[in-house]
């Protein structure tokens, strides 16, 4: 039973997908309040997640394409300062699995990388995107799960 709960001697923790991060960073996002509550739990060490290093690349590309690169350093610094966040490096295995998942499940480039990363970890991903529900062996966790407890508005 203990082997099911542990990965390489550490408790299993889900991958946090970029749409939750973007929702948190963008107050105009329709999911901002939900994401803010999840990040409140991260800041208070009530929750631990993993973030793909590919997320940082996607952030750079999105910020550049939207002409908001001036915000990138502040936002990345805020993410890096969060306790309980582990960054997962991109590996050749993840790249190969990502290419397979893109073709098999018609996922976007970045979604396929997040799915592959989550599958290489504990097979769980926190995301608003229901596309992950099509991926066999992957469990999508709705971020709403983390907004159940009351969090003071900031």
N, C-alpha and C positions, 0 to 999 in steps of 0.2 A: 504493500500500500504506500509506503514512504517513497518508493521509486516513482510512483505516479505523480507525486506532489513536488518532486525535486528535479531540477535540471542542472547537471554538473555541480551538485551540492548546494544550489541556491533555489529559493522558492521561485515557482513559475510566475512570470509577470507578463501582462499583455503588451502588444505593440500599440502605440498611440499613432494614429494616422494623421496626416497633415491637414485634412479638412477640419479636424477638431482644433488643431493649432491655429489655423487661419481664422476660424470662427472666434477663437479667444482674442486674437490680436486685432480683429476688426469689429469695432463696436456696432457697426451698421449691419453686420451679418445676422440673419434671422435666427441662427443657433448660438449667438454670442452668450446669452444668459446661461444656457446649458453648459457651454464650454467653460465659462467663468467659474461655475460651481465645481467642475472637475479640476480646474487649475487651482482653485482654493484648496482642494484636498491635496494636490501635489505640493503646494507651498507649505502646507501644515503637516506634511509627511504622513498623511492618512492614506495615501495611495502611491504606489510605485509603478512606473511604466518604462518601457524601452522605446526609443525613437530611432528609426533608421537614419543612417548618415545620408541617405538619399533625400531625406526630408530637407536637409540643409541646402542641397543642390536645387531642389524644386523651389525652395523659398527664394534663392538667389535669382533664378530664372523668372519667377512670377513678379518679384519686386522690380527687376530690370524691365520686363515687358510692360509693366504698369507705370513706369517712371517714378517709382517710390523708393529707389535704392537708398535715399537718405535715411529711411527708417530701418533699413536692414540691420545695421550694427546694433541699434538699441534693442530690436526685437530678438535677435540672435543672443545677445548678452542676457536678456531676460530669461530665455529658455535655458541657457547654459547654467544660470544661477539656481535653477530649480533643484531642490534636493530630491532624491529618489528617482532621478532620470538617468538611465544608462543609454549611451549611444551605441548602436550596433553597426559595425563596419560592413561595407559591401564586399562580398566575397565572390569568387568565380562560381561557386555552387549556387548562390542566390541569383546571379546573372543568368545562368542556364535555366534555372527553374522559372525565373521571370519570363524569359522568352517563351517557354512552354506554356505558362499560364496565360500569357497574352493571346496566344493562338487558340488554346483550348477553350478559354472562357470569354474571349473578346474583351479583355480588360485594357484600360489605357496603359500607356507606358509606365507612369508612376504607380498606378494601382497594382500593376503586375509585380512591381518591385516590393511594394508593401506587403502584398499577399505572400510572395516568396519569402520575404524576411520573417513574417509571422509564422509561416509553415516551418521554417528552419528553427524557430524558437519554441514557443509553447502552443502554437496553433490558434492563438486568440488575437483579435484586432479590435481596438476601440475605434469606431468610425460611424459617421452618419450615413455612409454610402452602402446601400443594400446590395450593390454588385458583388460584394464579398460573400454574400449568402449563397451564391452560385458555385463557389469554389469548394470542391469536395475536401473535407478534412479541416476546413477553416471555420472557426466560430467567430461571428461578428458580435461584438458587445455594443449595444446602443449606448451612447454617452448619456442619455437620459437616466440611465441606471445610477449615475453618480450625482444627479441633481435632486434626488429624493429627499435627502436631509436638507434642512433649512440652512441657507448661507446668507449672511448679512450682505446687503447690496453695498458695493463700493463705488 
